[in-house]
Amino acid sequence: MGLFLSHWSGLRITLKGYTEASTEGTQKRILFVCSHRTLLDPVVLSASVGKPLVAATYSVSRFSEIISPIKTVRLTRDREKDGAEMQKLLSEGDLVVCPEGTTCREPYLLRFSPLFAELSDEIVPVGVKTWVSMFYGTTASGLKWLDPIMFLMNPRASYDMVVLPKLPKEMTCGGGGKSSYEVANYVQRQLGDVLGFECTKLTRKDKYLMLAGNSGLVAPT
């Protein structure tokens, strides 16, 4: 249904690198780690790979949670609570996280929060690139629930996703003894290379302070 609606709206979706065999040999649930372009990223990924994924998100509006065709779980930015919640979700199914913590419209990658690297060694990076002709689906000053609507209003929008191979054991925290920061930086560089984006040390807060003079938080209701 999601793919049908996307094609009806004129959205073109391409997915490269993913096959069922690409996740063979995994003993646990998969943690998909995406670069973040719009609020639709987890939805498009779930529809493209043909499996129900759960999205762990920050600052998503209640309206977006209600209309989302996949399960979304709102994180609190409390490291201990969020880590425990994501561990629970991973025990139940495959999970999608966007460690930049917010969308970025330019050809850059914001700093990756390292928390995801502490949750699992079954990490599959996903590079996301979008193209629009008139409207861009991101908001810095509020009304984030309008982001996917604005994006889909484009007469010819496109979503390009590249699924990279699962992280080798030696580049993980548990199997390779890497720090979570080393893993996060490694994944950021991998995605930057495949997308042709510049890796930065800018954070979510940096983005919102520069663009809107706020911290980028969304009220629960």
HELIX and SHEET records of a PDB file:
HELIX    1   1 GLY A    2  TRP A    8  1                                   7    
HELIX    2   2 GLU A   20  THR A   23  5                                   4    
HELIX    3   3 ASP A   41  VAL A   49  1                                   9    
HELIX    4   4 ARG A   62  ILE A   67  1                                   6    
HELIX    5   5 ARG A   79  GLU A   92  1                                  14    
HELIX    6   6 PRO A  114  GLU A  118  5                                   5    
HELIX    7   7 LYS A  144  LEU A  146  5                                   3    
HELIX    8   8 ASP A  147  LEU A  152  1                                   6    
HELIX    9   9 LYS A  169  MET A  171  5                                   3    
HELIX   10  10 CYS A  173  GLY A  176  1                                   4    
HELIX   11  11 SER A  180  LEU A  195  1                                  16    
HELIX   12  12 ARG A  204  LEU A  211  1                                   8    
SHEET    1   A 7 ARG A  12  LYS A  16  0                                        
SHEET    2   A 7 SER A 158  VAL A 163  1                                        
SHEET    3   A 7 ILE A 123  TRP A 131 -1                                        
SHEET    4   A 7 LEU A  31  CYS A  34  1                                        
SHEET    5   A 7 LEU A  95  VAL A  97  1                                        
SHEET    6   A 7 VAL A  54  THR A  57  1                                        
SHEET    7   A 7 THR A  72  ARG A  74  1                                        
SHEET    1   B 2 TYR A 108  LEU A 109  0                                        
SHEET    2   B 2 GLU A 198  CYS A 199  1                                        
END                                                                             
